[in-house]
Amino acid sequence: MDKQESSNLKLFSLNSNKELANKISSHLNIPLGKATINHFSDGEIKITIDESIRGDEVYIIQSLSDPINTNIMELMIMVDAVRRTSAKSINVVIPYYSYSRSVNKSRSRQPIVVKMLASLFENAGVTRVITLDLHSPQIQGFFDIPVDHLKAEKLLAKHLEHHYDLSNSVVVSLDYDGVARARSFAGLINQTIAIIDNRDPNNLSNIPTSIIGDVNGKDVIVVDDIVDSGVKSIMSADVLKQHGAKSISIVSTHPVLSGNASEKIRNSKIDHVILTDSIYIPEAKMNDKLDVVSVSGLFAKAIKLINENKSVGHLFK
């Protein structure tokens, strides 16, 4: 972007994923805005914006990752600070949207946290949300403001095509809930699909034993959106190996990697885990099985198009 085009665009990063924010800044050729973020010893957060943003289109980058509630509060306080400085618009860029697995009431007296978050953002003054691979796409319907729901699958598919041998591959869904995702990804790399016959995916003590489709002698590509504890991925790798899989690669957008997930993956039958940088992966959690693909260019394109009032539709296709 040239200086004239971007003069009214201000880009700010909070604490959760500064590395991704710096990459987005580099793609746009726009420096990150100046803000001071302090955390007091009792957990209170103080934010000061150190430059004028009056009349500007402001974009705030914050992944809602661990520590989730602290990062949510940072974002809310920053949004309030921006609103009180007469910015033209407040656009929140959320590469990883937490609580996205809480989208309905599975029993009485349960909250719908993701709807509560949507209401919080809107009431705070957010005018647009830009996010990536929501666990449940229907979350967009919880908002009455524009939501740009970006997809990482094309980036991940291109990465596989350029860096992995796909001549003898099959795409596998972890369970029936993920079939649509697996089918879409298989179409991008022109492969067939198989399904792990997991009839109770929310029960981690339930170990599936059957597979629909052929994985014998194949390089298996397991597609999911989140790698959290790693238990489901590791369990799936075990059953795939029992059915003759040659190698196993996990392809997922969000590297939550909670607890000792990274170490468990290192010691598992999984050969590769291809992830994005939607969540910052600390050096302590990195290992030689993790292959990280950056989504910074995708977010930079979306921000540029939105700022220029151009369609972002082709980014979703």
Secondary structure, DSSP 8 states (H G I E B T S, - for coil): --TTTTTTEEEEE-STTHHHHHHHHHHHT--B--EEEEE-TTS-EEEEE-S--TT-EEEEE----SSHHHHHHHHHHHHHHHHTTT-SEEEEEESS-TTTT--S-SSTT---HHHHHHHHHHHHT--EEEEE--SSGGGGGG-SS-EEEE--HHHHHHHHHHHS--TTEEEEESSGGGHHHHHHHHHHHT--EEEE--S-TT-TT-----EES--TT-EEEEE-SEESSSHHHHHHHHHHHHTT-SEEEEE-SEE---TTHHHHHHTSS--EEEEESSS---GGG--TTEEEE--HHHHHHHHHHHHTT---GGGG-
